[in-house]
Amino acid sequence: MYVKSPIFVVAAALFLNPQPFRAESAAGEVAKASESVAEPIAVAPEPALRPDPCADAELQPNSMSPTWNIQAATVQCGALETDNLAVLQPMGGGVTQWTLATTAKYGLAPRLQLRWGMPGRISQHAAGTRPVTGTTDQAVGLLVHFRDQGAWLPALAIDYGMKIPTANPSKAFGSGFVDHVLTAVASRDTGPYHVDFNLAATLAGAVRGHDHAMQSGLGLSRTFTHSLMGTVEVFGGSQAGTDDRLGAVLLGGSWGIRPWLALNGGTVRTYTAGSPRQQVMAGFIYTVLPGLRVARLRGR
């Protein structure tokens, strides 16, 4: 009888069925190949697009009293705000003056505001005489808000304004000269209270060169409800073209009916020899979103 040896059996098995060993060999080669392949190169993610600071399509509620002081805050970016005001001013000697004025403010960027005091209508009335009517001066301006309110420091801004002489000097509606005003603005919010401080330097045109004036003002506003606000402020200083100094107190208020519409009014009383002696004002603020702004002009 033929007896198989162990070595012969193993050799025969390898010859007749080599697949298991070939599979192990192939697995080893794959493992070696995977070890030799370099790690994949990490691709940096594309930077996220910066949000458009003017992308807010909703009008924010805005209402304020007609004040002498300027706020450091600019008009909402992309919004066009028109402040329409009727002013009654006794001139003395039985003469009363009415002025209808509109100031347009546009938020060109989150910290940049353009201003245009449009030509308005002015009329003086006296008993038994025909009214004298005409056009007011125009004004253009630029407000730059360069610092937000911090823990200790207030919000800060610089405002430049220029008066364009479109009023008739022969009717005493204007001087007929160009004026320049540079104003430093500081504002701060404390709970329901808002404080504005202005320091304004005026370079007024005159027949002989220029006249200079320096004025300052401090205003305090308080929000009573979501839509009701009251304001009290004092302001004054030297006046161009006269030795009389101005010192005045303003009381005013506003009522926000809608985010795009608010009613406002106020009264001014002068307690020095300066002018105007007294004014009563009433009007409304109307705001729209025309959509033109710096971000869109740059293709954002």
Wavefront OBJ file of the C-alpha trace (Angstrom):
o trace
v 0.000 0.000 0.000
v 1.284 3.419 -0.940
v 1.682 5.836 1.995
v 1.665 9.615 1.391
v 4.299 11.675 3.215
v 3.366 15.041 4.769
v 5.818 16.944 2.584
v 4.347 15.415 -0.544
v 0.821 16.330 0.550
v 1.758 19.955 1.149
v 3.609 20.204 -2.166
v 0.661 18.715 -4.021
v -1.742 21.123 -2.354
v 0.376 24.103 -3.360
v 0.611 22.908 -6.931
v -3.053 22.063 -7.344
v -4.603 25.083 -5.474
v -2.302 28.147 -5.346
v -5.122 30.823 -5.177
v -5.149 31.453 -1.380
v -1.460 32.248 -1.384
v -1.780 34.403 -4.488
v -4.655 36.347 -2.785
v -2.477 36.955 0.260
v 0.351 38.100 -2.033
v -2.015 40.476 -3.907
v -3.304 41.881 -0.619
v 0.239 42.553 0.473
v 1.035 44.330 -2.792
v -2.087 46.518 -2.410
v -1.079 47.403 1.126
v 2.434 48.322 -0.022
v 1.007 50.392 -2.881
v -1.288 52.241 -0.518
v 1.646 52.981 1.751
v 3.626 54.400 -1.158
v 0.806 56.755 -2.307
v 1.263 60.287 -0.969
v -1.334 61.827 1.314
v -3.963 63.865 -0.617
v -3.192 67.589 -0.800
v -5.493 69.598 1.413
v -7.424 72.183 -0.587
v -8.102 75.425 1.247
v -11.817 76.205 1.381
v -12.968 79.173 -0.617
v -13.308 82.262 1.566
v -16.868 82.989 2.528
v -18.363 86.034 0.891
v -18.476 88.999 3.241
v -22.042 90.018 3.977
v -23.168 93.236 2.370
v -23.522 95.767 5.210
v -26.248 97.475 3.162
v -28.202 94.267 2.440
v -30.951 94.965 4.994
v -34.051 95.448 2.873
v -36.213 96.491 5.835
v -36.486 100.096 6.945
v -35.451 100.651 10.529
v -37.730 102.857 12.663
v -36.431 106.415 12.638
v -37.921 109.500 14.250
v -36.328 112.536 15.826
v -37.182 116.075 16.810
v -36.062 119.017 14.660
v -32.850 119.855 16.537
v -29.899 122.217 16.212
v -27.447 119.448 17.173
v -26.353 116.769 14.706
v -26.209 113.087 15.684
v -23.092 110.988 15.120
v -25.223 108.161 13.685
v -25.788 108.185 9.936
v -28.982 107.414 8.046
v -29.540 103.694 7.422
v -27.324 102.524 4.565
v -29.211 102.651 1.267
v -32.072 104.714 2.723
v -33.197 108.167 1.605
v -34.669 110.233 4.425
v -36.497 113.508 3.808
v -37.144 115.863 6.706
v -39.960 118.249 5.759
v -40.463 121.191 8.081
v -42.662 124.301 8.308
v -41.189 127.091 10.477
v -43.113 130.081 11.836
v -40.932 132.964 13.010
v -42.118 136.360 14.337
v -39.808 139.046 12.914
v -41.017 141.993 15.002
v -42.976 145.048 13.921
v -46.005 142.926 13.079
v -44.082 140.911 10.445
v -44.342 137.116 10.410
v -42.150 134.809 8.355
v -43.061 131.342 7.125
v -40.445 128.924 5.789
v -41.084 125.560 4.134
v -37.890 123.538 3.995
v -36.905 119.985 3.020
v -33.616 118.306 3.924
v -32.720 115.038 2.184
v -30.247 112.653 3.813
v -28.889 109.595 2.039
v -26.958 106.689 3.610
v -24.313 106.120 0.957
v -22.377 103.661 3.161
v -22.702 102.352 6.731
v -20.613 105.301 8.018
v -21.152 107.893 5.306
v -24.137 110.197 4.870
v -24.858 112.807 2.217
v -27.129 115.765 2.939
v -28.909 118.269 0.716
v -30.899 121.167 2.056
v -33.192 121.722 -0.904
v -34.330 125.186 -1.984
v -37.473 125.927 -0.002
v -40.120 128.611 0.023
v -39.979 131.630 2.303
v -42.679 134.251 2.805
v -43.010 137.345 5.015
v -46.419 138.750 5.887
v -47.440 142.019 7.520
v -50.892 143.422 8.136
v -52.094 145.636 5.301
v -49.199 144.804 2.941
v -48.586 142.313 0.181
v -46.537 139.266 1.240
v -42.902 139.126 0.164
v -41.987 135.660 -1.105
v -38.867 133.998 -2.406
v -36.533 130.992 -2.243
v -34.297 129.946 0.629
v -30.593 129.211 0.426
v -29.511 125.638 -0.325
v -26.998 123.578 1.628
v -24.981 120.432 0.982
v -23.137 118.366 3.546
v -21.216 115.196 4.340
v -21.228 113.327 7.667
v -18.527 110.746 8.427
v -19.036 108.476 11.442
v -15.547 107.241 12.330
v -15.935 105.760 15.821
v -18.666 103.717 17.502
v -19.617 104.168 21.123
v -17.313 102.320 23.517
v -17.221 101.567 27.212
v -16.083 105.098 28.027
v -15.861 107.113 24.817
v -18.954 108.297 22.890
v -19.612 107.772 19.191
v -17.678 110.355 17.158
v -18.292 111.961 13.758
v -17.245 114.923 11.620
v -19.726 116.917 9.543
v -18.959 119.410 6.786
v -21.624 121.699 5.392
v -21.648 124.392 2.715
v -24.363 126.951 2.132
v -25.136 127.740 -1.509
v -26.511 131.315 -1.847
v -29.741 130.911 -3.792
v -31.855 133.274 -1.641
v -32.399 136.903 -2.637
v -30.248 139.223 -0.468
v -32.306 142.290 -1.432
v -35.300 140.710 0.354
v -33.135 139.880 3.395
v -33.695 136.172 2.765
v -29.961 135.438 2.586
v -26.488 136.989 2.631
v -25.606 136.219 -0.998
v -22.318 134.580 0.021
v -21.065 131.016 0.456
v -20.675 129.782 4.054
v -18.691 126.788 5.333
v -19.404 124.961 8.607
v -17.245 122.218 10.162
v -18.817 120.399 13.111
v -17.335 117.896 15.577
v -20.037 115.527 16.868
v -20.111 113.301 19.947
v -23.133 111.103 20.785
v -23.882 108.576 23.473
v -26.785 106.264 24.380
v -27.495 105.513 28.025
v -30.605 103.421 28.515
v -33.619 105.382 27.235
v -31.527 108.577 27.015
v -29.516 109.873 24.060
v -26.986 112.738 24.349
v -25.512 114.813 21.492
v -22.736 117.398 21.786
v -21.725 119.618 18.850
v -18.888 122.079 18.374
v -19.348 124.042 15.128
v -16.912 126.460 13.458
v -18.381 128.738 10.765
v -16.539 130.559 8.001
v -19.138 132.919 6.539
v -18.726 134.878 3.347
v -18.885 138.671 3.629
v -18.308 141.809 1.583
v -14.792 142.070 2.972
v -13.300 138.608 3.259
v -14.963 136.309 5.762
v -16.608 136.406 9.169
v -15.977 133.758 11.787
v -18.218 132.227 14.427
v -17.993 129.421 16.956
v -21.030 127.742 18.481
v -21.705 124.689 20.619
v -24.764 122.770 21.721
v -25.849 119.972 24.040
v -29.034 117.981 23.471
v -30.779 115.325 25.569
v -33.432 113.027 24.105
v -35.507 110.419 25.899
v -37.530 107.555 24.433
v -40.800 107.191 26.332
v -42.314 104.409 24.216
v -41.266 102.543 21.091
v -42.492 105.422 18.924
v -42.566 108.524 21.175
v -39.511 110.690 21.893
v -38.928 114.041 23.617
v -35.918 116.386 23.283
v -34.493 119.354 25.164
v -31.304 121.135 24.139
v -29.347 124.320 24.659
v -27.064 125.886 22.064
v -25.384 129.163 21.272
v -22.204 131.128 20.703
v -20.971 133.917 18.469
v -22.796 134.833 15.246
v -21.149 135.782 11.960
v -21.542 139.405 10.927
v -22.724 140.683 14.314
v -21.469 141.201 17.854
v -24.684 139.740 19.286
v -24.236 136.340 20.840
v -26.802 133.573 20.527
v -28.150 131.555 23.413
v -31.266 129.434 22.897
v -33.320 126.578 24.313
v -35.214 124.050 22.178
v -38.060 121.787 23.262
v -39.265 119.181 20.786
v -40.719 115.765 20.244
v -41.484 113.124 17.627
v -43.966 110.323 17.049
v -43.086 107.378 14.828
v -46.232 106.239 13.040
v -44.489 103.722 10.751
v -40.804 102.860 10.193
v -40.975 105.075 7.102
v -43.102 107.914 8.550
v -42.805 110.064 11.674
v -44.306 113.360 12.831
v -42.178 115.891 14.712
v -42.175 119.433 16.000
v -40.590 121.850 18.414
v -40.125 125.404 19.593
v -37.010 127.557 20.044
v -36.695 130.494 22.398
v -33.658 132.779 22.450
v -32.618 134.253 25.811
v -29.897 136.607 24.479
v -29.740 139.420 21.909
v -29.028 136.958 19.094
v -31.536 135.848 16.493
v -33.898 134.239 15.690
v -35.808 135.304 18.800
v -38.480 132.623 18.528
v -39.439 129.780 16.186
v -42.227 127.211 16.088
v -41.680 124.149 13.896
v -43.791 121.211 12.723
v -43.245 118.613 10.034
v -42.715 114.973 9.146
v -39.922 112.553 8.222
v -40.463 110.262 5.232
v -37.988 107.475 4.382
v -37.655 105.166 1.348
v -35.144 102.570 0.116
v -34.157 103.536 -3.447
v -31.434 100.866 -3.429
v -28.435 102.841 -4.764
v -25.403 102.503 -2.518
v -21.616 102.167 -2.538
v -21.676 98.365 -2.306
v -23.771 98.067 -5.473
v -21.739 100.680 -7.302
v -18.699 98.460 -6.668
v -20.456 95.445 -8.109
v -21.096 93.640 -4.849
l 1 2 3 4 5 6 7 8 9 10 11 12 13 14 15 16 17 18 19 20 21 22 23 24 25 26 27 28 29 30 31 32 33 34 35 36 37 38 39 40 41 42 43 44 45 46 47 48 49 50 51 52 53 54 55 56 57 58 59 60 61 62 63 64 65 66 67 68 69 70 71 72 73 74 75 76 77 78 79 80 81 82 83 84 85 86 87 88 89 90 91 92 93 94 95 96 97 98 99 100 101 102 103 104 105 106 107 108 109 110 111 112 113 114 115 116 117 118 119 120 121 122 123 124 125 126 127 128 129 130 131 132 133 134 135 136 137 138 139 140 141 142 143 144 145 146 147 148 149 150 151 152 153 154 155 156 157 158 159 160 161 162 163 164 165 166 167 168 169 170 171 172 173 174 175 176 177 178 179 180 181 182 183 184 185 186 187 188 189 190 191 192 193 194 195 196 197 198 199 200 201 202 203 204 205 206 207 208 209 210 211 212 213 214 215 216 217 218 219 220 221 222 223 224 225 226 227 228 229 230 231 232 233 234 235 236 237 238 239 240 241 242 243 244 245 246 247 248 249 250 251 252 253 254 255 256 257 258 259 260 261 262 263 264 265 266 267 268 269 270 271 272 273 274 275 276 277 278 279 280 281 282 283 284 285 286 287 288 289 290 291 292 293 294 295 296 297 298 299 300
